[in-house]
Amino acid sequence: MKKTLFFIVIFGITIGAIAQQIPLKGVVTVQNSKTYTGKTHYVKNAEVTHPNAKSDVTDDDGNFTLNITGLKQNIQTQITVTLYGAYNDYVVVNEKELQSITLGRITPVGVYICKKGDLEQRQAEMVGINMRKLEERMEADKKRLQKELDALRQNNDYLNVRCGEIKDSLNIISKNIDNAFERIKEYAQTMVLENLDDKDNNYIKAYDCFSRGELDSVSYYLSDYELDLKYQKVLQLQEEAKKEKELAEILTESAKAKEEYSENSLSNLIKEWLLLARTYGIKYDYDKAMLYYEKVIEVAPLNTETFFEYAKYLYSIREYNKAEKYFPICLEQYRALEKKNPKIYSADVAMTLLNLTMLHSALNEHPQALEACKEALEIYQNLAEENPETYLPHKAKALNELACSYFYTNDFSKALELFKEILDICRKLAAENPETYLVDMAGAWGNLANSYRALAEYSKALEGFEEALEIYKKLTEENPKAHLTKMTHVLNNLAILYYQIDKYKQALESFEEALNIHKKLAEENPKAHLSDIANISYNMALVHSTLNENSQALEKFKEALEIYGNLAAESPKAYLPNMAKILKKMADLYSDTNEYRQTLEKYEKALEIYK
């Protein structure tokens, strides 16, 4: 028996020796250990496995080697790292990178680990510090400019050019922080995954400045000149590697080493450009943020995560035409990755489809929104069955977008049933984690009420709006800047309900309350609030028109038309339909007052847009 067993083992080794073996080397370390302690902390006794190789355990220096058989050079493969003993409560930080390793690489694979909960804690600290610093800068700038403006007014120097400049600056200063929290949170979520131990000193200093909210210092350490020099070196290395490839019949070790070194250098350069893009994004310097995002896209056109981050940024600042270019590219790239590894990338496909849904809705492309949303929902339903804790909130979001698509296409009954389902999910989530999901429950109540209103079930609609307002009022007391805008949407829809049940006074009061909030917020961030101001002004005009208060109605129509005209210059598909609708209403009003020249002019303009 022993001889037979011995023979089988030897036979297995012989077969393995005949088959081609491709070594994959790597090292496991504690993330950022060298940066923060001055010494790299290597991880011993971590088990590294691959389906086509005998597993290996890391040595005292964290090293491992897998001899992989049955696969070809240069294909994408994945490894699994399991931690034991002293590292049992640690997690692998760059697990996603380990799902797409190029086989045959010379550079060792870097595996980074950290304690469970560390990433979340660092993310929370980074977000908290940046938000606080952002608010402090905004208040300091406003006080400085206001003081200068008060001095000019005291001297009756209203004709001074500087007076107008200060007013403009006060209107746009800091560009508000409505979207800052979500944006900073997303940036921090990505950045805490980085291992600073393999970065140069300038990047570490710039990263540290970003972490402390010292955004003005980031560009000091990441100067355009230095980054351009790095890029030129990367291009030179790539050219040398290419020439060596062409000269040799097979890829030489030297060429391969240069190629991998240039790839690693370019990867670090991309991270430096991204840090600048995120910094300028938080500072609301739109042009510079877009400049650095587009630098990354130019040199790394297959970097899907950057495409997606940039597309989401464009959507958040209402650059819909540009976002319309990038979301489909993201979807195409994620679909290609999903075919190779559905377990890893199906969630990314769903998230891209969901963002595409919101973009189509913003551009009034509701059939396309409906189609994209249905596909996203199907994916999230499957994922939520396997992992409800992670994907149930995503399923609720997809259901919400689908319900909104039905609502926009006037299928109110379908929308109502879906909003009921969403409310049930949000109640369950809010019961377990009210701090995170109470706001979603408020939104679900508001959407449910809207559906009841559209179906003329007014008492149920009123109850839903009141539930939503009660939650939002509580949330705005704790964090007004994060929730005021959402509360105004409920006030606007409640006012529409009052209008439908002939309670015109209450309708105007609710509209006025919502409008005043938006106007105050627009002083700091006009881009985010102008369309809401136009929408509410239009709604108020309708109420005044119903009450035969024609002069007030025309005034509000003109306000809305002017705003939509400016917005349509940047995004015509999103705002031209609103302009046509207002022009038609104005024409009707002029007709009622026998002002036929104005009537004809407005009808002709509306017709031109509709054509």
Secondary structure per residue as TSV (DSSP state, phi and psi in degrees):
chain	resnum	aa	ss	phi	psi
A	1	M	-	360.0	-42.0
A	2	K	H	-65.0	-38.9
A	3	K	H	-64.1	-40.6
A	4	T	H	-61.7	-46.8
A	5	L	H	-60.9	-42.9
A	6	F	H	-62.1	-39.8
A	7	F	H	-64.2	-42.1
A	8	I	H	-62.9	-42.2
A	9	V	H	-63.2	-46.2
A	10	I	H	-62.3	-39.6
A	11	F	H	-61.8	-41.3
A	12	G	H	-62.8	-41.6
A	13	I	H	-65.9	-41.6
A	14	T	H	-61.2	-45.3
A	15	I	H	-61.8	-41.6
A	16	G	H	-62.7	-35.7
A	17	A	H	-70.2	-31.6
A	18	I	H	-72.8	-40.6
A	19	A	S	-68.3	149.5
A	20	Q	-	-67.2	129.8
A	21	Q	E	-109.3	131.4
A	22	I	E	-114.3	112.8
A	23	P	E	-74.2	137.3
A	24	L	E	-123.8	109.3
A	25	K	E	-99.0	155.4
A	26	G	E	-165.0	174.1
A	27	V	E	-142.5	138.8
A	28	V	E	-108.3	124.1
A	29	T	E	-133.5	165.1
A	30	V	E	-81.3	128.2
A	31	Q	T	-56.2	131.9
A	32	N	T	63.1	15.2
A	33	S	H	-63.5	-42.9
A	34	K	H	-67.8	-40.8
A	35	T	H	-60.8	-40.3
A	36	Y	H	-97.4	-20.0
A	37	T	H	-119.8	-11.5
A	38	G	S	86.5	-1.7
A	39	K	S	-141.6	132.6
A	40	T	-	-70.4	129.5
A	41	H	-	-98.2	104.3
A	42	Y	B	-84.2	146.5
A	43	V	-	-102.4	120.6
A	44	K	-	-98.8	148.6
A	45	N	S	66.5	26.1
A	46	A	-	-84.9	134.9
A	47	E	E	-91.7	127.8
A	48	V	E	-115.8	128.1
A	49	T	E	-129.4	155.4
A	50	H	E	-148.3	140.7
A	51	P	T	-57.1	-26.7
A	52	N	T	-108.3	25.2
A	53	A	E	-150.9	155.1
A	54	K	E	-71.1	134.8
A	55	S	E	-65.0	156.2
A	56	D	E	-131.0	155.2
A	57	V	E	-116.7	135.3
A	58	T	-	-66.3	145.2
A	59	D	-	-87.7	-167.6
A	60	D	T	-61.2	-26.3
A	61	D	T	-98.4	16.8
A	62	G	-	74.2	9.0
A	63	N	E	-83.0	147.7
A	64	F	E	-145.1	157.0
A	65	T	E	-139.8	127.2
A	66	L	E	-110.5	126.8
A	67	N	E	-97.9	101.5
A	68	I	E	-93.2	131.3
A	69	T	E	-116.4	160.4
A	70	G	S	79.1	2.8
A	71	L	-	-123.3	160.7
A	72	K	-	-98.5	159.8
A	73	Q	T	-60.8	150.2
A	74	N	T	70.0	9.6
A	75	I	-	-89.8	161.9
A	76	Q	E	-86.2	132.6
A	77	T	E	-139.6	179.6
A	78	Q	-	-140.5	151.7
A	79	I	-	-124.7	161.5
A	80	T	E	-122.0	136.6
A	81	V	E	-118.4	125.0
A	82	T	E	-115.0	132.7
A	83	L	-	-106.0	142.7
A	84	Y	-	-133.6	172.1
A	85	G	G	58.6	-124.5
A	86	A	G	-61.8	-19.3
A	87	Y	G	-107.0	19.4
A	88	N	T	-63.6	-29.7
A	89	D	T	-99.1	24.2
A	90	Y	E	-104.4	161.4
A	91	V	E	-129.6	156.3
A	92	V	E	-80.2	124.0
A	93	V	T	-75.4	-47.0
A	94	N	T	-101.1	44.9
A	95	E	T	-60.3	-35.8
A	96	K	T	-65.0	-36.7
A	97	E	G	-64.8	-30.6
A	98	L	G	-74.2	-6.6
A	99	Q	G	-85.8	-9.4
A	100	S	S	-142.6	68.6
A	101	I	E	-97.4	134.1
A	102	T	E	-79.5	120.8
A	103	L	T	-74.0	135.1
A	104	G	T	97.8	2.8
A	105	R	-	-66.9	152.2
A	106	I	S	-90.1	-43.4
A	107	T	S	-63.7	130.1
A	108	P	-	-60.9	148.0
A	109	V	E	-74.7	128.9
A	110	G	E	-94.2	123.4
A	111	V	E	-114.2	127.0
A	112	Y	E	-119.1	136.2
A	113	I	E	-125.7	158.7
A	114	C	E	-151.5	167.0
A	115	K	E	-66.2	146.2
A	116	K	T	-58.2	134.2
A	117	G	T	91.4	-17.3
A	118	D	H	-63.7	-42.5
A	119	L	H	-61.6	-45.5
A	120	E	H	-63.5	-40.6
A	121	Q	H	-64.9	-44.3
A	122	R	H	-64.6	-38.7
A	123	Q	H	-62.2	-46.0
A	124	A	H	-61.6	-41.3
A	125	E	H	-65.8	-42.4
A	126	M	H	-63.3	-43.1
A	127	V	H	-65.6	-46.3
A	128	G	H	-60.4	-46.1
A	129	I	H	-64.9	-44.5
A	130	N	H	-64.2	-41.1
A	131	M	H	-64.5	-43.1
A	132	R	H	-63.8	-45.1
A	133	K	H	-63.3	-38.8
A	134	L	H	-62.4	-45.0
A	135	E	H	-65.3	-39.2
A	136	E	H	-63.4	-44.2
A	137	R	H	-63.0	-42.3
A	138	M	H	-60.9	-45.9
A	139	E	H	-66.6	-40.1
A	140	A	H	-63.8	-43.6
A	141	D	H	-65.0	-40.9
A	142	K	H	-64.1	-42.2
A	143	K	H	-64.8	-42.6
A	144	R	H	-62.7	-46.3
A	145	L	H	-69.3	-38.6
A	146	Q	H	-63.9	-38.0
A	147	K	H	-63.1	-42.6
A	148	E	H	-65.8	-40.2
A	149	L	H	-65.8	-40.7
A	150	D	H	-62.0	-36.9
A	151	A	H	-65.6	-40.5
A	152	L	H	-65.5	-41.5
A	153	R	H	-64.9	-38.9
A	154	Q	H	-61.8	-32.2
A	155	N	T	-90.9	9.5
A	156	N	T	54.6	32.4
A	157	D	-	-95.3	55.4
A	158	Y	T	-72.4	-20.5
A	159	L	T	-85.8	-4.5
A	160	N	-	-63.2	131.6
A	161	V	H	-56.7	-36.3
A	162	R	H	-61.6	-31.0
A	163	C	H	-59.7	-45.8
A	164	G	H	-67.0	-37.4
A	165	E	H	-63.7	-40.5
A	166	I	H	-66.3	-41.6
A	167	K	H	-60.2	-43.2
A	168	D	H	-62.0	-41.1
A	169	S	H	-65.4	-40.2
A	170	L	H	-64.7	-30.6
A	171	N	H	-71.0	-31.2
A	172	I	H	-114.0	-1.1
A	173	I	G	-58.6	132.6
A	174	S	G	66.8	-11.4
A	175	K	G	51.5	26.1
A	176	N	-	69.5	170.5
A	177	I	S	-126.9	25.4
A	178	D	T	-53.4	-47.7
A	179	N	T	-98.1	-1.1
A	180	A	H	-63.6	-42.4
A	181	F	H	-58.9	-51.1
A	182	E	H	-63.1	-40.1
A	183	R	H	-67.3	-46.7
A	184	I	H	-62.9	-39.6
A	185	K	H	-61.0	-42.6
A	186	E	H	-66.6	-42.8
A	187	Y	H	-60.9	-47.4
A	188	A	H	-62.5	-38.9
A	189	Q	H	-59.6	-36.1
A	190	T	H	-78.8	-42.5
A	191	M	H	-71.2	-31.7
A	192	V	T	-68.5	-13.0
A	193	L	T	-79.0	-15.1
A	194	E	-	-72.3	145.9
A	195	N	-	-101.7	109.5
A	196	L	G	-72.7	-13.9
A	197	D	G	-62.9	-25.2
A	198	D	G	-103.5	19.4
A	199	K	S	-107.4	159.0
A	200	D	-	-80.6	168.8
A	201	N	H	-61.8	-38.9
A	202	N	H	-62.9	-42.2
A	203	Y	H	-65.4	-42.0
A	204	I	H	-60.1	-42.2
A	205	K	H	-66.0	-41.5
A	206	A	H	-64.7	-42.8
A	207	Y	H	-59.4	-44.2
A	208	D	H	-62.8	-39.6
A	209	C	H	-62.4	-43.5
A	210	F	H	-62.0	-43.5
A	211	S	H	-60.4	-34.2
A	212	R	T	-90.4	3.6
A	213	G	T	77.7	12.2
A	214	E	-	-90.9	71.4
A	215	L	G	-67.7	-31.8
A	216	D	G	-65.5	-21.7
A	217	S	G	-86.9	-15.1
A	218	V	H	-60.2	-48.4
A	219	S	H	-68.6	-17.8
A	220	Y	H	-65.1	-42.2
A	221	Y	H	-83.8	-22.3
A	222	L	S	-115.6	72.9
A	223	S	-	-77.6	149.1
A	224	D	H	-57.2	-40.6
A	225	Y	H	-61.7	-48.7
A	226	E	H	-64.8	-40.6
A	227	L	H	-67.5	-37.3
A	228	D	H	-64.9	-38.3
A	229	L	H	-62.2	-42.8
A	230	K	H	-60.9	-41.7
A	231	Y	H	-64.9	-39.4
A	232	Q	H	-63.7	-37.8
A	233	K	H	-65.3	-40.0
A	234	V	H	-60.7	-46.5
A	235	L	H	-61.6	-38.6
A	236	Q	H	-64.8	-43.7
A	237	L	H	-62.4	-42.3
A	238	Q	H	-62.9	-38.8
A	239	E	H	-67.3	-40.6
A	240	E	H	-65.1	-42.5
A	241	A	H	-62.7	-39.3
A	242	K	H	-63.9	-42.8
A	243	K	H	-65.4	-41.4
A	244	E	H	-64.5	-35.7
A	245	K	H	-61.8	-43.8
A	246	E	H	-67.8	-34.5
A	247	L	H	-76.1	-32.1
A	248	A	S	-93.6	146.7
A	249	E	S	-70.8	-33.4
A	250	I	S	-123.0	161.4
A	251	L	-	-67.9	118.3
A	252	T	-	-76.5	157.3
A	253	E	H	-61.3	-37.0
A	254	S	H	-63.9	-46.4
A	255	A	H	-64.2	-40.9
A	256	K	H	-65.8	-40.6
A	257	A	H	-63.0	-42.7
A	258	K	H	-63.3	-40.8
A	259	E	H	-62.5	-45.7
A	260	E	H	-67.7	-38.3
A	261	Y	H	-63.6	-41.2
A	262	S	H	-66.2	-36.3
A	263	E	H	-65.3	-43.2
A	264	N	H	-65.2	-39.6
A	265	S	H	-64.8	-41.5
A	266	L	H	-66.2	-37.7
A	267	S	H	-60.8	-42.2
A	268	N	H	-68.4	-38.3
A	269	L	H	-63.1	-40.8
A	270	I	H	-59.9	-41.8
A	271	K	H	-64.3	-34.9
A	272	E	H	-68.3	-42.8
A	273	W	H	-63.9	-40.1
A	274	L	H	-64.6	-38.9
A	275	L	H	-61.3	-40.4
A	276	L	H	-65.4	-43.6
A	277	A	H	-58.9	-45.2
A	278	R	H	-66.8	-39.0
A	279	T	H	-61.3	-49.6
A	280	Y	H	-68.5	-29.3
A	281	G	H	-62.8	-44.3
A	282	I	H	-67.2	-33.7
A	283	K	T	-81.5	1.7
A	284	Y	T	59.5	32.2
A	285	D	-	-93.4	83.1
A	286	Y	H	-58.6	-44.2
A	287	D	H	-63.4	-44.3
A	288	K	H	-70.9	-37.2
A	289	A	H	-60.0	-46.2
A	290	M	H	-66.2	-35.8
A	291	L	H	-57.9	-47.8
A	292	Y	H	-75.7	-33.7
A	293	Y	H	-60.5	-42.2
A	294	E	H	-72.9	-25.7
A	295	K	H	-62.4	-44.6
A	296	V	H	-63.3	-43.9
A	297	I	H	-65.7	-34.1
A	298	E	H	-64.8	-42.9
A	299	V	H	-90.3	-17.7
A	300	A	-	-134.3	69.2
A	301	P	T	-65.7	-12.2
A	302	L	T	-103.8	9.2
A	303	N	-	-81.0	85.8
A	304	T	H	-62.6	-38.7
A	305	E	H	-62.4	-35.9
A	306	T	H	-70.0	-42.1
A	307	F	H	-54.6	-46.4
A	308	F	H	-66.1	-44.4
A	309	E	H	-60.2	-42.5
A	310	Y	H	-67.7	-41.9
A	311	A	H	-61.6	-41.6
A	312	K	H	-65.5	-38.3
A	313	Y	H	-62.9	-44.8
A	314	L	H	-61.4	-41.2
A	315	Y	H	-63.6	-40.8
A	316	S	H	-66.4	-27.5
A	317	I	T	-100.7	15.3
A	318	R	T	63.6	28.9
A	319	E	-	-88.9	67.2
A	320	Y	H	-63.8	-37.8
A	321	N	H	-62.5	-38.2
A	322	K	H	-74.8	-39.8
A	323	A	H	-61.9	-32.8
A	324	E	H	-63.0	-24.5
A	325	K	H	-78.5	-37.0
A	326	Y	H	-92.7	-34.6
A	327	F	H	-58.1	-44.3
A	328	P	H	-61.4	-34.3
A	329	I	H	-64.7	-43.4
A	330	C	H	-58.0	-46.1
A	331	L	H	-61.9	-44.0
A	332	E	H	-61.6	-43.1
A	333	Q	H	-69.8	-41.6
A	334	Y	H	-67.1	-34.5
A	335	R	H	-63.3	-40.5
A	336	A	H	-64.0	-41.2
A	337	L	H	-68.4	-35.6
A	338	E	H	-63.9	-36.1
A	339	K	H	-60.4	-36.7
A	340	K	H	-80.5	-35.0
A	341	N	-	-147.1	77.7
A	342	P	H	-61.4	-32.8
A	343	K	H	-62.4	-35.4
A	344	I	H	-85.3	-40.2
A	345	Y	H	-107.1	-3.9
A	346	S	H	-64.7	-35.3
A	347	A	H	-64.9	-35.3
A	348	D	H	-68.0	-37.6
A	349	V	H	-61.6	-46.0
A	350	A	H	-62.3	-43.4
A	351	M	H	-64.4	-38.3
A	352	T	H	-66.5	-42.5
A	353	L	H	-60.8	-38.7
A	354	L	H	-67.1	-41.2
A	355	N	H	-67.7	-35.1
A	356	L	H	-65.2	-36.1
A	357	T	H	-58.3	-48.3
A	358	M	H	-64.5	-37.1
A	359	L	H	-66.1	-46.4
A	360	H	H	-58.4	-40.6
A	361	S	H	-63.5	-43.0
A	362	A	H	-63.0	-29.5
A	363	L	T	-94.2	11.4
A	364	N	T	61.4	29.7
A	365	E	-	-103.5	70.5
A	366	H	H	-71.1	-36.1
A	367	P	H	-60.9	-41.5
A	368	Q	H	-66.1	-37.4
A	369	A	H	-62.2	-43.1
A	370	L	H	-62.1	-44.2
A	371	E	H	-63.5	-47.2
A	372	A	H	-64.5	-39.8
A	373	C	H	-68.0	-39.3
A	374	K	H	-60.7	-41.2
A	375	E	H	-67.3	-41.7
A	376	A	H	-61.8	-43.1
A	377	L	H	-62.1	-42.1
A	378	E	H	-59.4	-42.3
A	379	I	H	-65.4	-46.6
A	380	Y	H	-65.5	-33.8
A	381	Q	H	-62.1	-42.9
A	382	N	H	-65.5	-42.7
A	383	L	H	-67.3	-37.6
A	384	A	H	-68.4	-28.7
A	385	E	H	-66.3	-37.2
A	386	E	H	-81.5	-37.2
A	387	N	-	-142.5	76.5
A	388	P	H	-63.8	-33.9
A	389	E	H	-60.6	-38.0
A	390	T	H	-84.6	-40.6
A	391	Y	H	-107.4	-6.0
A	392	L	H	-62.6	-41.5
A	393	P	H	-61.2	-37.0
A	394	H	H	-67.0	-38.8
A	395	K	H	-62.1	-42.3
A	396	A	H	-61.0	-40.2
A	397	K	H	-65.5	-41.1
A	398	A	H	-65.8	-40.9
A	399	L	H	-60.4	-40.2
A	400	N	H	-63.4	-44.4
A	401	E	H	-65.7	-37.1
A	402	L	H	-65.5	-43.6
A	403	A	H	-61.7	-40.5
A	404	C	H	-63.5	-38.9
A	405	S	H	-62.2	-43.0
A	406	Y	H	-62.8	-40.1
A	407	F	H	-63.4	-45.5
A	408	Y	H	-65.0	-25.0
A	409	T	T	-99.1	18.3
A	410	N	T	66.6	19.8
A	411	D	-	-94.7	73.4
A	412	F	H	-70.1	-31.6
A	413	S	H	-65.1	-45.2
A	414	K	H	-63.2	-41.6
A	415	A	H	-60.5	-43.1
A	416	L	H	-59.7	-47.1
A	417	E	H	-62.1	-40.3
A	418	L	H	-69.0	-40.2
A	419	F	H	-64.3	-33.0
A	420	K	H	-63.1	-44.5
A	421	E	H	-62.9	-40.7
A	422	I	H	-63.9	-42.5
A	423	L	H	-61.0	-39.6
A	424	D	H	-62.7	-43.2
A	425	I	H	-63.8	-44.9
A	426	C	H	-64.7	-36.4
A	427	R	H	-61.4	-44.0
A	428	K	H	-63.6	-44.9
A	429	L	H	-67.2	-40.8
A	430	A	H	-69.1	-30.3
A	431	A	H	-65.1	-34.6
A	432	E	H	-85.5	-33.2
A	433	N	-	-146.7	75.7
A	434	P	H	-61.8	-34.2
A	435	E	H	-60.5	-33.8
A	436	T	H	-90.6	-39.8
A	437	Y	H	-109.5	-1.4
A	438	L	H	-62.7	-37.2
A	439	V	H	-64.4	-36.0
A	440	D	H	-67.5	-35.4
A	441	M	H	-65.8	-38.5
A	442	A	H	-62.3	-43.7
A	443	G	H	-62.5	-39.3
A	444	A	H	-64.6	-40.8
A	445	W	H	-61.5	-43.9
A	446	G	H	-62.5	-42.9
A	447	N	H	-68.0	-38.3
A	448	L	H	-63.1	-43.1
A	449	A	H	-62.0	-39.4
A	450	N	H	-60.7	-40.0
A	451	S	H	-66.9	-42.8
A	452	Y	H	-60.4	-40.3
A	453	R	H	-62.2	-44.2
A	454	A	H	-64.1	-27.6
A	455	L	T	-93.8	10.5
A	456	A	T	65.0	22.7
A	457	E	-	-95.2	76.3
A	458	Y	H	-69.9	-36.6
A	459	S	H	-65.5	-40.6
A	460	K	H	-67.8	-35.8
A	461	A	H	-63.9	-44.7
A	462	L	H	-61.3	-41.1
A	463	E	H	-62.1	-42.7
A	464	G	H	-65.0	-43.8
A	465	F	H	-62.9	-39.9
A	466	E	H	-65.6	-38.8
A	467	E	H	-61.6	-45.4
A	468	A	H	-63.3	-45.3
A	469	L	H	-62.7	-39.1
A	470	E	H	-60.9	-43.3
A	471	I	H	-67.7	-45.8
A	472	Y	H	-63.5	-37.4
A	473	K	H	-63.2	-38.5
A	474	K	H	-66.5	-42.1
A	475	L	H	-68.3	-38.3
A	476	T	H	-69.9	-25.3
A	477	E	H	-64.2	-36.6
A	478	E	H	-82.5	-38.7
A	479	N	-	-149.8	80.1
A	480	P	H	-60.5	-38.5
A	481	K	H	-68.1	-26.2
A	482	A	H	-83.8	-24.1
A	483	H	H	-124.5	-7.7
A	484	L	H	-59.8	-43.0
A	485	T	H	-61.2	-43.3
A	486	K	H	-63.0	-38.3
A	487	M	H	-65.0	-36.0
A	488	T	H	-65.0	-32.6
A	489	H	H	-64.9	-37.8
A	490	V	H	-67.0	-42.9
A	491	L	H	-60.1	-41.5
A	492	N	H	-61.7	-46.5
A	493	N	H	-70.2	-33.7
A	494	L	H	-64.4	-40.3
A	495	A	H	-62.6	-39.3
A	496	I	H	-62.1	-39.9
A	497	L	H	-60.9	-47.0
A	498	Y	H	-57.9	-40.1
A	499	Y	H	-62.0	-41.2
A	500	Q	H	-68.4	-29.3
A	501	I	T	-100.8	21.0
A	502	D	T	66.5	24.5
A	503	K	-	-99.5	76.1
A	504	Y	H	-69.7	-35.5
A	505	K	H	-63.0	-48.1
A	506	Q	H	-63.1	-35.3
A	507	A	H	-62.0	-48.5
A	508	L	H	-64.2	-35.8
A	509	E	H	-65.0	-44.6
A	510	S	H	-66.6	-42.0
A	511	F	H	-60.1	-44.4
A	512	E	H	-62.5	-41.8
A	513	E	H	-62.5	-45.2
A	514	A	H	-65.3	-42.1
A	515	L	H	-63.8	-41.7
A	516	N	H	-64.0	-38.9
A	517	I	H	-63.7	-46.8
A	518	H	H	-63.4	-40.0
A	519	K	H	-63.7	-38.9
A	520	K	H	-65.9	-43.6
A	521	L	H	-67.3	-33.1
A	522	A	H	-70.1	-20.1
A	523	E	T	-60.7	-31.4
A	524	E	T	-97.7	-31.2
A	525	N	-	-143.5	77.7
A	526	P	H	-60.9	-35.4
A	527	K	H	-60.8	-33.0
A	528	A	H	-82.7	-19.8
A	529	H	H	-121.5	-10.5
A	530	L	H	-61.8	-40.5
A	531	S	H	-65.0	-35.4
A	532	D	H	-67.1	-39.4
A	533	I	H	-61.7	-44.2
A	534	A	H	-61.9	-43.1
A	535	N	H	-63.1	-45.0
A	536	I	H	-68.8	-39.2
A	537	S	H	-60.3	-41.7
A	538	Y	H	-61.1	-45.2
A	539	N	H	-63.1	-39.5
A	540	M	H	-66.1	-36.0
A	541	A	H	-60.8	-39.0
A	542	L	H	-63.5	-40.3
A	543	V	H	-65.0	-47.6
A	544	H	H	-59.5	-39.5
A	545	S	H	-63.2	-41.3
A	546	T	H	-63.0	-34.1
A	547	L	T	-86.3	8.9
A	548	N	T	60.6	25.6
A	549	E	-	-93.8	74.5
A	550	N	H	-65.4	-37.7
A	551	S	H	-66.8	-41.8
A	552	Q	H	-65.6	-37.9
A	553	A	H	-63.3	-46.5
A	554	L	H	-62.6	-39.1
A	555	E	H	-60.1	-45.6
A	556	K	H	-69.6	-38.6
A	557	F	H	-60.1	-43.2
A	558	K	H	-65.1	-40.5
A	559	E	H	-59.2	-47.6
A	560	A	H	-64.9	-41.8
A	561	L	H	-63.8	-40.5
A	562	E	H	-64.4	-44.1
A	563	I	H	-64.6	-47.7
A	564	Y	H	-63.3	-32.3
A	565	G	H	-62.7	-43.7
A	566	N	H	-66.2	-40.6
A	567	L	H	-69.3	-36.3
A	568	A	H	-66.9	-23.4
A	569	A	H	-62.9	-31.3
A	570	E	H	-92.9	-35.6
A	571	S	-	-139.6	79.1
A	572	P	H	-61.8	-39.0
A	573	K	H	-62.8	-31.6
A	574	A	H	-79.2	-32.1
A	575	Y	H	-119.5	-17.3
A	576	L	H	-61.1	-39.6
A	577	P	H	-58.1	-36.4
A	578	N	H	-66.5	-38.9
A	579	M	H	-62.1	-44.7
A	580	A	H	-61.7	-41.0
A	581	K	H	-62.3	-43.5
A	582	I	H	-66.4	-43.9
A	583	L	H	-58.6	-40.3
A	584	K	H	-65.0	-43.1
A	585	K	H	-63.9	-39.8
A	586	M	H	-64.9	-39.8
A	587	A	H	-61.0	-42.7
A	588	D	H	-61.1	-40.6
A	589	L	H	-67.8	-43.0
A	590	Y	H	-62.8	-36.3
A	591	S	H	-63.4	-40.5
A	592	D	H	-64.5	-25.9
A	593	T	T	-103.2	14.7
A	594	N	T	62.9	27.4
A	595	E	-	-97.6	80.1
A	596	Y	H	-73.8	-29.4
A	597	R	H	-64.6	-45.1
A	598	Q	H	-64.9	-38.2
A	599	T	H	-58.4	-49.8
A	600	L	H	-63.3	-42.2
A	601	E	H	-61.2	-44.9
A	602	K	H	-69.3	-40.2
A	603	Y	H	-61.9	-40.8
A	604	E	H	-65.1	-40.6
A	605	K	H	-65.9	-41.9
A	606	A	H	-63.1	-42.8
A	607	L	H	-63.5	-38.8
A	608	E	H	-60.9	-41.6
A	609	I	H	-67.7	-45.2
A	610	Y	H	-60.9	-37.9
A	611	K	-	-62.1	360.0
